[in-house]
């Protein structure tokens, strides 16, 4: 599950709220062991997602770097090349 969490900081354009929410969801799923919680745990599960997303947004808003923002398309191509080398191309 957590392998799907992508680096969101220092990209142009910046990470969207949906991307941060998706990363928070993956993180809470990993911690809880639930893909989707039972009715008894649903409120706590969703509250945790919101709190993790808020913390992630706060972190990203306060981090400082002198590095140039990374280009999403370039990073996507690099990932594809790594995957092709690792798993072979179809």
N, C-alpha and C positions, 0 to 999 in steps of 0.2 A: 504494500500500500504506500508506504512513505517514499518509495523510489520514484513515485510520480510527482512529488513536490519539486517544482522547478525553482531555480534562483529567480527572484523577482526584482532584486535591487539593481539600480544603475542601468536601466534599459531605456532606450528611446524608441517609441513612446513609453512612459512609465507604466508600471503595472496597474491594471484596472481593479476596481473593487471586486469584480467577479473572480479575477485571478487570485486575489488575496483570500476571498471567501472559500474558493475551491481548495487552496492550500491548507486553510484552517480546518476544513472538513476532513481532508486526508490525515492531518495530524491527529485530530480527535478520534477518528476511526482507528488509527494505529494504537493510540494510548488506551482506548476503551476495549478494543478487540471486537467492536461491533461495526458491521457494515451499515446496519440500520438498527437502532435500539428498540427494545420492547416499549410498550406504552408506559410502563412504570418508570423507565429511564429516559423517555423522550425529551422531557423538559430540561433535565440536566444536560443531556447531550447537545441540544440546540443552544442552550445558554453557554456551554463551553465553546462551541463553534464561534459564537458572537464575541466572546471574551478573547479568544485566541486571535480572531481577525482584527479586533481593536488593538491588541498588543502588537501584531505584525504591522499594522498601518502606522502606529506610533513609532515603532522601530525604524521603518523605512523613511518616515518623515524627518527623523532626527539624525540618521546616519550621514556622514560627510565623506566625500571622496574627491580627489583631484583627478581621478581617471576619467577618460572620455566615456560617455555612455555607450554601452554595447548596442549593436544593431541586432534586432530580433531575427531578421532574415539571415544574416551572416551566421549567427549562433545556431539557427535551425539547420542550415547547410552543414555546419561542422558536426552537429549531432547525427545527421543522416550519414555522413562519411564515416563517423566512428561506428555507427550501427552496421553499416555495410561491411566494414572491415571485421567487426566482431562476429556478426551473424551470417555474413555472405549476402550477396545481392540476389534477388529473385529473378 
